[in-house]
Amino acid sequence: MFPTPELVKNYIAAGLDCTHVDVEGDGQHFKAVIVSEAFAGKRLIQRHQIVYAALGDRMREEIHALSMKTLTPEEFAQ
């Protein structure tokens, strides 16, 4: 069984304090827009590591590919 975009969204929101999460995908490949204050002052790779940590083992076991746009609330407002 492949995860749905809604399920991936819930996984991210459960592991990371987000103000906005939008996930699209086909069950194997996903695109996400994630907005969190946790990204403030972080480089792109650090932001992605925060999301990977929130997803934990699901990133290896359930989610084949995840393309992310990680933004702070201020960046998202622009």
C-alpha positions in Angstrom: 0.0 0.0 0.0 1.4 3.4 -1.0 1.0 6.4 1.2 -1.4 9.2 0.1 -0.5 12.8 -0.1 -2.8 13.4 2.9 -1.0 10.8 4.9 2.5 12.3 4.1 1.1 15.7 5.1 -0.1 14.3 8.4 3.3 12.6 9.0 5.1 15.9 8.5 2.7 17.9 10.6 2.9 15.4 13.5 6.7 15.6 13.6 7.2 19.3 12.9 5.5 22.5 14.1 4.2 23.9 10.7 2.1 26.9 9.8 1.4 25.4 6.4 1.9 22.0 4.7 0.8 21.1 1.2 1.6 17.7 -0.3 0.9 16.4 -3.8 1.9 13.1 -5.2 1.1 9.7 -6.8 1.9 7.4 -3.9 5.6 7.1 -4.6 6.8 10.6 -5.6 5.7 13.6 -3.6 6.1 17.4 -3.7 5.7 19.3 -0.5 5.5 23.0 0.5 6.4 23.2 4.2 6.3 26.4 6.2 7.8 26.4 9.7 9.5 28.8 12.0 12.0 26.0 12.7 13.6 26.8 9.3 14.6 30.3 10.4 18.3 30.9 10.0 18.8 27.4 8.5 20.5 26.6 5.2 18.5 24.5 2.6 20.2 21.2 3.5 19.5 21.8 7.2 15.8 22.5 6.5 15.5 19.3 4.5 17.2 17.4 7.4 14.6 18.8 9.8 11.8 17.4 7.6 13.6 14.0 7.1 13.9 13.8 10.9 10.2 14.5 11.3 9.5 11.7 8.8 12.0 9.3 10.4 11.9 5.7 9.0 9.0 6.5 6.8 11.4 8.2 4.4 13.2 4.9 3.9 10.2 2.5 4.2 7.2 4.3 2.7 8.1 7.4 0.7 10.2 6.7 -2.4 10.9 10.4 -3.3 10.1 13.7 -1.7 10.8 17.1 -3.4 10.5 19.9 -0.8 10.1 23.7 -0.8 10.9 24.7 2.8 10.1 28.2 3.9 9.8 30.3 7.0 6.5 32.1 7.5 8.1 35.3 6.4 9.4 33.8 3.2 6.0 32.2 2.5 4.2 35.5 2.9 6.3 37.0 0.1 
